[in-house]
Amino acid sequence: MERIKVKGKSFKVKAFVSGLFCFALCVLSCQPVKAQSTAQDIQQLVYDIEKLTQFKAILGDMETGYTILTQGYNEVKDISEGNFNLHSAFLNSLMQVSPTVRQYGRIADILSEQAEIVSEAKSAYSLANSSGHFSATELIYLNDVFSHLLSQSVDNLTNLANVVTAGTLRMSDADRLQAIDHLYEDTNGKLSFLRHFDTEVQLLSIQRQKEQNDVNTLSKIF
């Protein structure tokens, strides 16, 4: 018997079943004793075969749908995994620091100016403290200013280390260079502020020294 196929392709099966049914009737016409019950059995067999054909058609449709669904899922899965791998590779590349960034001249400038901030702040406070021209309250204020400035400068160095160290931040070379420029501008601004502040403190110290000299001179005259 030819294999049963889905939907409208089962004509040969039906023709075979109809022929079988007609043949059985002819045979049974010669045997009237069991003709009625046998005819009913054959009729039931025909119904069962037709139902089987319908079930196989349904199963065929389900198999086709499942195949399409599985293929579609695998395609989407492959695409998503491919995109993830590309995205992961891109992010990992941003963790690396290129020689262009590591050799950027502003890095040395930042370190040099940071050293100057530390040296000049320490020297300015030492001179103010030893001059004898500032009260205890004023010295506390000067110490707070210098300490705050040094703390912010240390933060700049920490940020610089993060920018130029591989595996710390995900940044492109352009972003790293821009961050270094920003840190340089901030460090340079702090150094400029410190020098201006130092000048003001020194001028105040000189002015008080002059006033003290004038007082000493007048005390000698009178």
Backbone torsions as a table, in degrees:
resi	resn	phi	psi	omega
1	MET	NA	139.6	179.0
2	GLU	-70.1	143.4	-178.1
3	ARG	-59.5	137.6	-177.5
4	ILE	-74.5	131.4	-178.0
5	LYS	-114.7	170.7	-173.0
6	VAL	-75.9	155.4	170.3
7	LYS	51.1	-124.1	-170.9
8	GLY	-80.2	16.2	-175.6
9	LYS	-107.5	20.7	-176.7
10	SER	-109.9	26.5	-175.9
11	PHE	-65.1	-40.0	-177.9
12	LYS	-64.9	-35.0	177.8
13	VAL	-64.9	-45.3	180.0
14	LYS	-63.6	-40.7	179.4
15	ALA	-62.1	-40.8	179.4
16	PHE	-64.1	-42.3	-179.9
17	VAL	-64.7	-41.4	179.7
18	SER	-63.9	-41.4	177.7
19	GLY	-62.9	-42.3	178.8
20	LEU	-60.7	-41.4	-179.1
21	PHE	-64.3	-43.6	179.6
22	CYS	-64.1	-41.2	179.5
23	PHE	-63.1	-40.9	-179.2
24	ALA	-65.0	-36.7	179.5
25	LEU	-65.6	-39.9	179.1
26	CYS	-63.3	-41.4	179.6
27	VAL	-65.9	-42.6	-176.3
28	LEU	-70.8	-22.6	178.8
29	SER	-65.2	-20.7	178.0
30	CYS	-89.3	-9.1	-179.4
31	GLN	-130.6	78.0	-173.2
32	PRO	-66.8	-15.4	-175.5
33	VAL	-64.7	-47.6	-176.8
34	LYS	-111.7	15.4	-174.0
35	ALA	-61.5	-44.6	-174.5
36	GLN	-65.8	-47.3	-178.0
37	SER	-68.3	-38.2	-179.9
38	THR	-67.3	-38.8	178.1
39	ALA	-61.6	-39.4	178.1
40	GLN	-65.4	-38.2	178.5
41	ASP	-64.1	-42.2	180.0
42	ILE	-66.3	-39.3	178.9
43	GLN	-61.5	-41.5	178.6
44	GLN	-64.1	-38.3	178.2
45	LEU	-62.2	-40.1	177.5
46	VAL	-61.4	-43.8	178.4
47	TYR	-62.3	-41.5	-179.4
48	ASP	-63.8	-40.0	179.6
49	ILE	-65.6	-40.8	178.9
50	GLU	-63.7	-41.5	177.7
51	LYS	-63.5	-40.3	177.8
52	LEU	-61.4	-40.7	177.7
53	THR	-60.9	-43.8	179.4
54	GLN	-63.8	-42.4	178.6
55	PHE	-62.0	-41.3	179.3
56	LYS	-65.4	-35.8	176.7
57	ALA	-63.9	-42.8	178.8
58	ILE	-63.4	-44.7	178.6
59	LEU	-62.2	-36.9	177.8
60	GLY	-63.0	-42.6	177.4
61	ASP	-64.0	-41.2	179.4
62	MET	-64.1	-40.9	179.6
63	GLU	-64.0	-41.4	178.7
64	THR	-62.7	-45.5	178.8
65	GLY	-61.9	-42.3	179.1
66	TYR	-63.3	-39.8	179.1
67	THR	-62.7	-44.8	179.2
68	ILE	-63.3	-43.6	-179.8
69	LEU	-62.6	-44.1	-178.9
70	THR	-64.7	-44.2	179.1
71	GLN	-62.0	-42.2	178.9
72	GLY	-63.0	-42.4	179.5
73	TYR	-62.9	-43.4	-179.4
74	ASN	-64.1	-37.9	178.7
75	GLU	-65.2	-46.3	178.6
76	VAL	-62.5	-41.8	-179.9
77	LYS	-61.9	-44.1	179.6
78	ASP	-63.8	-41.7	179.5
79	ILE	-64.7	-45.2	-178.5
80	SER	-64.1	-41.2	178.9
81	GLU	-66.2	-37.9	177.8
82	GLY	-63.8	-42.8	178.1
83	ASN	-64.1	-39.8	179.5
84	PHE	-63.2	-42.8	-179.7
85	ASN	-63.4	-40.7	177.9
86	LEU	-65.3	-43.6	-179.8
87	HIS	-63.9	-42.3	179.3
88	SER	-63.5	-42.6	179.2
89	ALA	-63.6	-38.6	179.0
90	PHE	-65.2	-44.9	179.9
91	LEU	-64.1	-39.6	179.0
92	ASN	-64.9	-34.9	178.7
93	SER	-66.0	-29.1	179.6
94	LEU	-72.8	-14.9	177.8
95	MET	-79.5	-13.9	-177.8
96	GLN	-88.4	151.7	179.2
97	VAL	-114.9	121.5	-176.4
98	SER	-79.2	160.4	176.2
99	PRO	-58.5	-31.6	178.6
100	THR	-58.4	-40.8	179.5
101	VAL	-74.1	-45.9	-176.5
102	ARG	-63.1	-29.8	-177.1
103	GLN	-98.4	10.9	-179.1
104	TYR	-64.9	130.0	-174.3
105	GLY	-62.1	-28.0	-178.4
106	ARG	-63.8	-24.0	-179.9
107	ILE	-63.2	-47.0	178.2
108	ALA	-64.1	-36.8	178.7
109	ASP	-63.2	-41.5	179.8
110	ILE	-63.4	-45.6	-179.5
111	LEU	-63.5	-40.1	-179.8
112	SER	-65.3	-45.5	-178.5
113	GLU	-70.6	-31.1	175.8
114	GLN	-64.1	-41.3	177.7
115	ALA	-63.3	-38.0	178.4
116	GLU	-66.7	-38.5	178.1
117	ILE	-60.6	-47.2	-179.3
118	VAL	-62.5	-46.3	-176.8
119	SER	-66.3	-45.8	-176.2
120	GLU	-72.4	-35.1	177.7
121	ALA	-65.5	-43.8	179.4
122	LYS	-63.5	-43.1	-179.3
123	SER	-66.6	-42.0	-178.0
124	ALA	-64.2	-41.9	179.7
125	TYR	-68.7	-38.5	179.9
126	SER	-62.9	-42.5	179.3
127	LEU	-66.0	-43.1	-179.8
128	ALA	-64.1	-39.4	-178.2
129	ASN	-69.7	-36.2	-177.1
130	SER	-87.4	-10.7	-176.5
131	SER	-72.2	-28.9	-177.2
132	GLY	78.7	8.5	-177.5
133	HIS	-100.6	4.6	-177.5
134	PHE	-127.4	141.9	179.6
135	SER	-77.3	170.6	179.3
136	ALA	-61.4	-39.2	179.2
137	THR	-64.4	-41.3	178.8
138	GLU	-66.3	-37.9	178.7
139	LEU	-66.4	-37.0	176.9
140	ILE	-63.6	-40.8	178.3
141	TYR	-63.1	-45.6	178.7
142	LEU	-60.4	-41.7	-179.8
143	ASN	-63.9	-38.8	178.2
144	ASP	-63.8	-42.6	179.7
145	VAL	-62.1	-49.4	-178.5
146	PHE	-64.9	-40.6	-179.3
147	SER	-64.7	-43.2	178.9
148	HIS	-63.2	-41.7	179.4
149	LEU	-63.7	-44.1	179.5
150	LEU	-65.8	-37.2	178.9
151	SER	-63.3	-43.3	177.9
152	GLN	-66.3	-34.4	178.4
153	SER	-66.8	-38.9	177.1
154	VAL	-63.8	-37.9	176.3
155	ASP	-59.9	-39.7	177.7
156	ASN	-62.1	-40.4	178.7
157	LEU	-66.0	-38.4	177.4
158	THR	-62.9	-45.4	178.9
159	ASN	-64.1	-38.9	178.1
160	LEU	-62.7	-43.3	179.3
161	ALA	-61.5	-39.4	178.7
162	ASN	-65.1	-39.1	-177.8
163	VAL	-67.9	-38.1	-174.1
164	VAL	-98.1	4.8	179.1
165	THR	-104.1	126.7	-179.2
166	ALA	-67.6	145.7	176.1
167	GLY	82.1	7.3	-178.1
168	THR	-103.4	-50.7	-178.0
169	LEU	-125.6	145.7	173.4
170	ARG	-92.3	102.2	-178.2
171	MET	-145.4	146.1	173.5
172	SER	-76.2	167.1	178.2
173	ASP	-59.3	-41.2	-179.6
174	ALA	-62.3	-41.6	179.4
175	ASP	-67.0	-38.3	178.6
176	ARG	-65.1	-44.7	179.6
177	LEU	-63.7	-39.2	178.1
178	GLN	-65.2	-40.2	178.5
179	ALA	-64.5	-39.8	178.5
180	ILE	-64.8	-41.6	177.5
181	ASP	-60.3	-42.2	179.5
182	HIS	-63.3	-42.7	179.0
183	LEU	-65.0	-37.3	178.1
184	TYR	-64.8	-45.8	179.9
185	GLU	-60.9	-40.3	-179.8
186	ASP	-67.8	-43.3	179.1
187	THR	-64.7	-42.9	178.8
188	ASN	-62.9	-38.9	178.2
189	GLY	-65.0	-38.3	178.3
190	LYS	-67.5	-38.4	178.3
191	LEU	-65.9	-40.8	178.5
192	SER	-63.9	-42.7	177.6
193	PHE	-61.9	-44.4	-179.1
194	LEU	-60.0	-43.9	-178.3
195	ARG	-67.4	-38.2	176.5
196	HIS	-65.9	-42.6	178.7
197	PHE	-64.2	-42.7	177.4
198	ASP	-59.0	-41.4	180.0
199	THR	-62.9	-42.6	179.0
200	GLU	-63.7	-41.1	179.6
201	VAL	-65.2	-42.2	-179.8
202	GLN	-66.2	-40.8	178.2
203	LEU	-63.3	-39.7	178.0
204	LEU	-65.2	-39.9	178.7
205	SER	-64.9	-42.3	179.2
206	ILE	-64.4	-42.3	179.1
207	GLN	-62.0	-42.8	179.4
208	ARG	-69.4	-34.2	176.1
209	GLN	-65.0	-40.1	177.8
210	LYS	-64.4	-42.9	178.2
211	GLU	-63.0	-39.1	178.9
212	GLN	-66.6	-38.1	177.5
213	ASN	-64.9	-40.2	179.2
214	ASP	-64.4	-40.2	177.7
215	VAL	-63.4	-42.6	179.9
216	ASN	-64.0	-39.8	-179.9
217	THR	-64.4	-46.7	-179.9
218	LEU	-63.9	-35.9	180.0
219	SER	-67.6	-28.6	178.6
220	LYS	-75.9	-34.0	-179.2
221	ILE	-72.3	-41.2	-176.9
222	PHE	-101.5	NA	NA
